[in-house]
Amino acid sequence: MVTRRPRRGGLFTRLSKNFTADMTAAGVSLSAAGLYACLLSDPGTTALGYLYRKNEWEQFTGSNRDTVDRLLAELEAAGLVVADGYHLVIRGYMKRHAFDQPTYLRSGLYDLERLLVSPLLRFIIGTELLRLDLSEMPTPKATNVREAAAALWEEITGTSLPVADRLRGGEPDPMMLTALAAMPGADVILRDLDERRWAVIAAPLVVPLQREFTRLRSGESNVSLLGTKRGGRAAGGHRD
């Protein structure tokens, strides 16, 4: 089944009234915060928080390609975005804007099937799904959200998403950690995370993910999820 290109959102996006305080807490400059606001409000930003880098950002007064490169690097070091070439993912966007809208969330499948080939960015989106909390959501809606999330998860990892009762957004599900650490391109992902000192991973997930990468590569287990065979970097981590 081929996923049709989704319609993008409307003309407005929600920007928290705590935005200034959040940016100050993240330790980014005013210029970086301004670029971050551009990413959040861009019409092209999808349900996954995915966006292709825009040439228009270089057309601001006093800006050029080097300026945008520097500001994106600053945002990435603060754990707010992840960049791989011209492809960007805004961390936390899915949780804030898509987790309570199953149709919108499922629209991200188009991006995964057609646009997002970067193993690192696919992994980042997978870690965002670790934060999905269905525990207080009405059952019919929770079912629809889980189905949408399951389609994304299977596209990313090739495995099944745990049942709704296990999606509580707190302690990460062990099966999900294993699936991410064993997903296609895992060695490239691990290299890219090390190069970024794991700053692009939420702080509570850094150690569990590092342990699972290490476990799978130490020979402790040659079988991951659902019977499918699969072949101490403390650092960084942005709390959000």
Protein Blocks (a to p, Z undefined) as FASTA:
>chain_A
ZZdddddddfbdcddfklmmmmmmnopafklmmmmmmmmmpmklcfkopacddfklmmpg
hiafklmmmmmmmmmmnopaccehjbccdehklmmmmmmmmklmmmmmmmmmmmmmcfkl
mmmmmmmmmmpcfklgcfklmmmmmmmmmmmmmmmnopacddfklmnopaccfklmmmmm
mgghklmmmmmmmmnnommpcfklmmmmmmmmmmmmnopaccfeehiacfklcgehidZZ
